[in-house]
């Protein structure tokens, strides 16, 4: 009877210790970041309820960790998109600054004062309108055809010769009269 009581005590202790060891192993795993559920004790007593509750908690922690990781990934993507848009704005800003400096230099090189140009510019003037006007002038120039620079030089030479001959003619006329 004593032997049976000791054997029964060991059996009961083993039945109590096994779920406690599973719980201890599970808490160590959770502390290390492993949220996979452990085998639950298939009992309806307090230990079975405790191990099932522990496994449910670890599943919830794992789900929350996954959701947090998913949200972090989404936020990283949005951050990258924002950085890309910010970089595009910075580049656009730099382009505008360089264009402004170039235009200012062109005005200075052409001996124009920016303030006087702005005062003289019509308020309704737009870049598109000025671009159309510039294209129209370009078309009118192209309709003129190629300008023969040699003809301009020939005209100048002929004009000088005519002036010289007119002067000689006047001298002869004066001498004859």
KAHUUR-V795172 format. One record per residue. SS is DSSP state (a for helix, b for strand, c for the rest). PSI is psi in radians with two decimals (* if undefined). NEAR is the number of other C-alpha atoms within 12 Angstrom. Layout:
SS;PSI;NEAR, SS;PSI;NEAR
This chain:
c;-0.69;7, a;-0.75;8, a;-0.70;9, a;-0.68;11, a;-0.71;12, a;-0.73;12, a;-0.74;13, a;-0.68;14, a;-0.74;15, a;-0.70;15, a;-0.79;14, a;-0.71;15, a;-0.70;16, a;-0.68;14, a;-0.57;20, a;-0.66;21, a;-0.64;18, a;-0.87;23, a;-0.60;29, a;-0.68;24, a;-0.71;21, a;-0.75;26, a;-0.73;29, a;-0.74;18, a;-0.71;24, a;-0.73;31, a;-0.65;23, a;-0.70;17, a;-0.76;19, a;-0.71;24, a;-0.52;14, c;-0.06;11, c;0.09;15, c;1.95;19, c;0.24;26, c;2.37;25, c;2.59;28, c;2.84;29, c;2.24;22, c;2.60;25, c;2.26;27, c;0.98;17, c;2.80;17, c;0.15;12, c;-3.01;14, a;-0.64;15, a;-0.68;23, a;-0.75;23, a;-0.73;18, a;-0.78;23, a;-0.66;32, a;-0.72;26, a;-0.70;21, a;-0.78;31, a;-0.69;29, a;-0.72;21, a;-0.74;21, a;-0.64;27, a;-0.75;21, a;-0.71;18, a;-0.73;21, a;-0.73;20, a;-0.75;17, a;-0.70;15, a;-0.76;18, a;-0.76;15, a;-0.73;14, a;-0.74;14, a;-0.70;14, a;-0.78;14, a;-0.66;14, a;-0.73;14, a;-0.74;14, a;-0.77;14, a;-0.64;14, a;-0.74;14, a;-0.77;14, a;-0.67;14, a;-0.76;14, a;-0.72;14, a;-0.75;14, a;-0.72;14, a;-0.69;14, a;-0.78;14, a;-0.70;14, a;-0.75;14, a;-0.68;14, a;-0.71;14, a;-0.72;14, a;-0.79;14, a;-0.74;14, a;-0.73;14, a;-0.77;14, a;-0.69;14, a;-0.77;14, a;-0.71;14, a;-0.78;14, a;-0.74;14, a;-0.75;14, a;-0.80;15, a;-0.68;15, a;-0.80;14, a;-0.70;17, a;-0.75;19, a;-0.71;16, a;-0.70;15, a;-0.78;18, a;-0.76;15, a;-0.53;12, c;0.19;12, c;0.72;12, c;2.56;16, c;2.23;17, a;-0.78;20, a;-0.74;12, a;-0.61;12, a;-0.75;16, a;-0.66;13, a;-0.71;11, a;-0.31;13, c;2.32;14, c;2.52;13, c;-0.55;10, c;0.02;10, c;2.35;15, c;2.79;12, a;-0.74;13, a;-0.73;11, a;-0.77;13, a;-0.61;15, a;-0.74;13, a;-0.75;14, a;-0.75;15, a;-0.72;14, a;-0.70;14, a;-0.75;14, a;-0.73;14, a;-0.70;14, a;-0.71;13, a;-0.71;12, a;-0.74;13, a;-0.49;12, a;-0.44;11, a;-0.41;11, c;-3.12;10, c;2.33;10, c;2.22;12, c;1.80;11, a;-0.48;10, a;-0.62;11, a;-0.63;13, a;-0.75;12, a;-0.70;13, a;-0.71;13, a;-0.75;14, a;-0.78;14, a;-0.78;14, a;-0.67;15, a;-0.74;15, a;-0.74;14, a;-0.72;14, a;-0.74;14, a;-0.77;14, a;-0.79;14, a;-0.63;14, a;-0.69;15, a;-0.73;14, a;-0.71;14, a;-0.77;14, a;-0.71;14, a;-0.75;13, a;-0.73;12, a;-0.73;11, a;-0.67;10, a;-0.59;9, a;-0.40;8, c;*;7
